[in-house]
Amino acid sequence: DTEVTQTPKHLVMGMTNKKSLKCEQHMGHRAMYWYKQKAKKPPELMFVYSYEKLSINESVPSRFSPECPNSSLLNLHLHALQPEDSALYLCASSQGSGGLNNEQFFGPGTRLTVL
Amino acid sequence: QKEVEQDPGPLSVPEGAIVSLNCTYSNSAFQYFMWYRQYSRKGPELLMYTYSSGNKEDGRFTAQVDKSSKYISLFIRDSQPSDSATYLCAMSRNTGFQKLVFGTGTRLLVSP
C-alpha cells in the first residue's frame, strides 16, 4: 500500500481563523514532508520531518506550524494566513532520507483558500 | 539559470503516439532522478525513480538518464487519453538528505 492520505480535501478559511491540515501514512516511512503548490508551478518544499524530528524548515513564515505526533501522522497548523497562502498543500513520505530512500510518495493534497 | 529546465508545453499528440518528455539540469551532483505524473488538482504520482545513468522500463514508460549531457527523458509508448496530465521531473543529490528539485512540468494532451 503506497498511499498517503490527507484531510480535508478542501478548506476555506478567513485570515483570523485557526485550522489544521492532517496527513497519514502506514507504509512505515520515517520521513514526511509538507509542500506548497501554486497553480502551474512545481511543488515547493516547506518542512521535512525525519524520525519524527523537524530536520528542514525552508524559511517558512511562522503562521505555518508543523507537528509530527508520531511516525505515521503529520499535521500543519495554520493561523493568521494571508490570501496569497491559497494553494494546494501536499504531504509526502519516504522510507528515509537520502539516496534510494528518498523515493517520495505524495498524498492527494488539501486545496486551501484564504479569504 | 534554473537548476532544472523543462519545457512547459503543452505537448499535443494523437492517441497511440510515442511521447518524449525531457529535462535538462545544470548541477552535476544530481544522482537520483524521478518522474511524476500530476492530474489537474491532484497530488503528484511517482512514475519512475532511477539512479545515475542508464535506462529503466516499466510497462509503457521508459526513463533514460544521460549524466554526461545532463539530460533525462521519459518515453511513453502507445499513449492514451488517460495519459493527459502534467509530467514533472525531479532530482536529488546523493549525500545525506537532499530535497527534490523539480522542473516546472510539461503539460501533455493526448487526443482520441
Interface residues (C-beta under 8 A of the other chain):
Chain A: V4 Q6 A31 K40 K41 P42 P43 L45 V48 S50 S55 I56 E58 L88 L90 S97 G98 G99 L100 N102 E103 Q104 F105 F106 G107 P108 G109 R111
Chain B: P8 Q31 Y32 M34 Y36 R41 K42 G43 P44 E45 L46 Y49 Y51 L88 A90 S92 N94 T95 G96 F97 Q98 K99 L100 F102 G103 T104 G105
